[in-house]
Amino acid sequence: MKVIPLEEPLISPFFKKKCVYYRIEIFAIYEGHTEILFEEERDIEYIPLEKPEIKTYEERIPLNQSVKDPFLLYTAKDVNRLIRTDLIGIVVRERVIEFA
């Protein structure tokens, strides 16, 4: 990607890519539907030397990923009995225009 930033470059919030544009979306994935939890878009002025290419980076975080919390010693079955939810996981997606 050949672009020249005309301002201080941006750093994308999740994947830490040096860029002139980013859009981040964080989704909660439930059984049967998806909900947007957060979205943000930022850009700076730049000169394109080639047609800008928007790259997409995505990470899926399953609900069963271990997290330090008071329920750490509980099994998934124990927690499901305490808290009923159809949340499957979280998806973080960033679209960026990077520069070299």
ChimeraX commands (.cxc) that place a marker at each C-alpha (Angstrom):
marker #1 position 0.00,0.00,0.00 radius 0.5
marker #1 position 1.50,3.29,-1.04 radius 0.5
marker #1 position -0.05,6.23,0.77 radius 0.5
marker #1 position 1.59,9.24,2.37 radius 0.5
marker #1 position 0.01,10.44,5.63 radius 0.5
marker #1 position -0.35,14.22,5.93 radius 0.5
marker #1 position -0.85,14.05,9.70 radius 0.5
marker #1 position 0.38,11.93,12.58 radius 0.5
marker #1 position -0.45,8.31,11.65 radius 0.5
marker #1 position -3.17,6.40,13.50 radius 0.5
marker #1 position -2.66,3.13,15.35 radius 0.5
marker #1 position -5.64,0.80,15.14 radius 0.5
marker #1 position -6.97,0.07,18.65 radius 0.5
marker #1 position -7.07,-3.74,18.69 radius 0.5
marker #1 position -4.56,-5.04,16.14 radius 0.5
marker #1 position -2.15,-2.08,16.53 radius 0.5
marker #1 position -1.70,-1.48,12.77 radius 0.5
marker #1 position -0.08,1.78,11.64 radius 0.5
marker #1 position -2.68,3.30,9.33 radius 0.5
marker #1 position -4.40,6.35,7.86 radius 0.5
marker #1 position -7.91,4.92,8.36 radius 0.5
marker #1 position -9.52,2.37,10.64 radius 0.5
marker #1 position -12.97,1.11,11.51 radius 0.5
marker #1 position -13.37,-1.19,14.50 radius 0.5
marker #1 position -16.50,-3.19,15.27 radius 0.5
marker #1 position -17.03,-5.46,18.26 radius 0.5
marker #1 position -19.91,-7.91,18.05 radius 0.5
marker #1 position -21.55,-10.21,20.59 radius 0.5
marker #1 position -22.56,-13.45,18.87 radius 0.5
marker #1 position -25.64,-15.11,20.35 radius 0.5
marker #1 position -27.47,-18.23,19.26 radius 0.5
marker #1 position -29.74,-16.83,16.55 radius 0.5
marker #1 position -28.57,-13.20,16.38 radius 0.5
marker #1 position -25.64,-10.78,16.53 radius 0.5
marker #1 position -25.43,-7.48,18.43 radius 0.5
marker #1 position -22.96,-4.63,17.88 radius 0.5
marker #1 position -21.36,-3.70,21.22 radius 0.5
marker #1 position -18.98,-1.01,19.96 radius 0.5
marker #1 position -17.99,0.68,16.71 radius 0.5
marker #1 position -15.61,3.51,15.89 radius 0.5
marker #1 position -14.20,4.97,12.68 radius 0.5
marker #1 position -11.26,7.37,12.34 radius 0.5
marker #1 position -9.14,8.68,9.52 radius 0.5
marker #1 position -6.51,11.29,8.73 radius 0.5
marker #1 position -5.70,13.10,5.52 radius 0.5
marker #1 position -3.36,11.26,3.17 radius 0.5
marker #1 position -2.14,11.22,-0.42 radius 0.5
marker #1 position -2.75,7.92,-2.23 radius 0.5
marker #1 position 0.06,6.91,-4.60 radius 0.5
marker #1 position -1.86,3.74,-5.51 radius 0.5
marker #1 position -5.49,2.77,-5.06 radius 0.5
marker #1 position -5.92,2.33,-1.28 radius 0.5
marker #1 position -6.68,-1.23,-0.19 radius 0.5
marker #1 position -8.78,-1.79,2.90 radius 0.5
marker #1 position -7.50,-4.81,4.83 radius 0.5
marker #1 position -9.68,-6.65,7.30 radius 0.5
marker #1 position -8.37,-8.26,10.49 radius 0.5
marker #1 position -10.67,-10.32,12.66 radius 0.5
marker #1 position -10.38,-12.26,15.91 radius 0.5
marker #1 position -13.03,-14.54,17.35 radius 0.5
marker #1 position -13.06,-14.92,21.13 radius 0.5
marker #1 position -15.13,-17.92,22.21 radius 0.5
marker #1 position -17.12,-17.68,25.42 radius 0.5
marker #1 position -15.35,-20.69,26.91 radius 0.5
marker #1 position -11.92,-18.98,26.81 radius 0.5
marker #1 position -10.48,-18.98,30.33 radius 0.5
marker #1 position -10.58,-15.70,32.22 radius 0.5
marker #1 position -9.37,-14.99,35.76 radius 0.5
marker #1 position -12.49,-14.51,37.82 radius 0.5
marker #1 position -14.22,-15.91,40.91 radius 0.5
marker #1 position -15.82,-18.65,38.79 radius 0.5
marker #1 position -12.46,-19.99,37.58 radius 0.5
marker #1 position -12.82,-23.27,39.50 radius 0.5
marker #1 position -16.38,-23.84,38.31 radius 0.5
marker #1 position -16.95,-26.03,35.28 radius 0.5
marker #1 position -18.84,-24.67,32.28 radius 0.5
marker #1 position -21.81,-26.79,33.34 radius 0.5
marker #1 position -21.78,-25.20,36.84 radius 0.5
marker #1 position -21.66,-21.68,35.41 radius 0.5
marker #1 position -24.45,-22.41,32.91 radius 0.5
marker #1 position -26.67,-23.47,35.80 radius 0.5
marker #1 position -25.92,-20.15,37.56 radius 0.5
marker #1 position -26.09,-17.85,34.54 radius 0.5
marker #1 position -28.35,-18.62,31.60 radius 0.5
marker #1 position -27.21,-16.98,28.37 radius 0.5
marker #1 position -27.15,-17.82,24.70 radius 0.5
marker #1 position -23.92,-15.81,24.18 radius 0.5
marker #1 position -21.52,-17.85,22.05 radius 0.5
marker #1 position -18.60,-15.42,21.81 radius 0.5
marker #1 position -17.23,-12.04,20.79 radius 0.5
marker #1 position -15.87,-10.98,17.38 radius 0.5
marker #1 position -13.49,-8.04,16.95 radius 0.5
marker #1 position -13.16,-6.78,13.37 radius 0.5
marker #1 position -10.91,-3.96,12.17 radius 0.5
marker #1 position -10.74,-2.56,8.66 radius 0.5
marker #1 position -7.63,-0.48,8.00 radius 0.5
marker #1 position -5.75,1.33,5.26 radius 0.5
marker #1 position -2.13,0.67,6.20 radius 0.5
marker #1 position 0.90,2.41,4.81 radius 0.5
marker #1 position 4.52,1.42,4.35 radius 0.5
marker link #1:1,2 radius 0.2
marker link #1:2,3 radius 0.2
marker link #1:3,4 radius 0.2
marker link #1:4,5 radius 0.2
marker link #1:5,6 radius 0.2
marker link #1:6,7 radius 0.2
marker link #1:7,8 radius 0.2
marker link #1:8,9 radius 0.2
marker link #1:9,10 radius 0.2
marker link #1:10,11 radius 0.2
marker link #1:11,12 radius 0.2
marker link #1:12,13 radius 0.2
marker link #1:13,14 radius 0.2
marker link #1:14,15 radius 0.2
marker link #1:15,16 radius 0.2
marker link #1:16,17 radius 0.2
marker link #1:17,18 radius 0.2
marker link #1:18,19 radius 0.2
marker link #1:19,20 radius 0.2
marker link #1:20,21 radius 0.2
marker link #1:21,22 radius 0.2
marker link #1:22,23 radius 0.2
marker link #1:23,24 radius 0.2
marker link #1:24,25 radius 0.2
marker link #1:25,26 radius 0.2
marker link #1:26,27 radius 0.2
marker link #1:27,28 radius 0.2
marker link #1:28,29 radius 0.2
marker link #1:29,30 radius 0.2
marker link #1:30,31 radius 0.2
marker link #1:31,32 radius 0.2
marker link #1:32,33 radius 0.2
marker link #1:33,34 radius 0.2
marker link #1:34,35 radius 0.2
marker link #1:35,36 radius 0.2
marker link #1:36,37 radius 0.2
marker link #1:37,38 radius 0.2
marker link #1:38,39 radius 0.2
marker link #1:39,40 radius 0.2
marker link #1:40,41 radius 0.2
marker link #1:41,42 radius 0.2
marker link #1:42,43 radius 0.2
marker link #1:43,44 radius 0.2
marker link #1:44,45 radius 0.2
marker link #1:45,46 radius 0.2
marker link #1:46,47 radius 0.2
marker link #1:47,48 radius 0.2
marker link #1:48,49 radius 0.2
marker link #1:49,50 radius 0.2
marker link #1:50,51 radius 0.2
marker link #1:51,52 radius 0.2
marker link #1:52,53 radius 0.2
marker link #1:53,54 radius 0.2
marker link #1:54,55 radius 0.2
marker link #1:55,56 radius 0.2
marker link #1:56,57 radius 0.2
marker link #1:57,58 radius 0.2
marker link #1:58,59 radius 0.2
marker link #1:59,60 radius 0.2
marker link #1:60,61 radius 0.2
marker link #1:61,62 radius 0.2
marker link #1:62,63 radius 0.2
marker link #1:63,64 radius 0.2
marker link #1:64,65 radius 0.2
marker link #1:65,66 radius 0.2
marker link #1:66,67 radius 0.2
marker link #1:67,68 radius 0.2
marker link #1:68,69 radius 0.2
marker link #1:69,70 radius 0.2
marker link #1:70,71 radius 0.2
marker link #1:71,72 radius 0.2
marker link #1:72,73 radius 0.2
marker link #1:73,74 radius 0.2
marker link #1:74,75 radius 0.2
marker link #1:75,76 radius 0.2
marker link #1:76,77 radius 0.2
marker link #1:77,78 radius 0.2
marker link #1:78,79 radius 0.2
marker link #1:79,80 radius 0.2
marker link #1:80,81 radius 0.2
marker link #1:81,82 radius 0.2
marker link #1:82,83 radius 0.2
marker link #1:83,84 radius 0.2
marker link #1:84,85 radius 0.2
marker link #1:85,86 radius 0.2
marker link #1:86,87 radius 0.2
marker link #1:87,88 radius 0.2
marker link #1:88,89 radius 0.2
marker link #1:89,90 radius 0.2
marker link #1:90,91 radius 0.2
marker link #1:91,92 radius 0.2
marker link #1:92,93 radius 0.2
marker link #1:93,94 radius 0.2
marker link #1:94,95 radius 0.2
marker link #1:95,96 radius 0.2
marker link #1:96,97 radius 0.2
marker link #1:97,98 radius 0.2
marker link #1:98,99 radius 0.2
marker link #1:99,100 radius 0.2
view
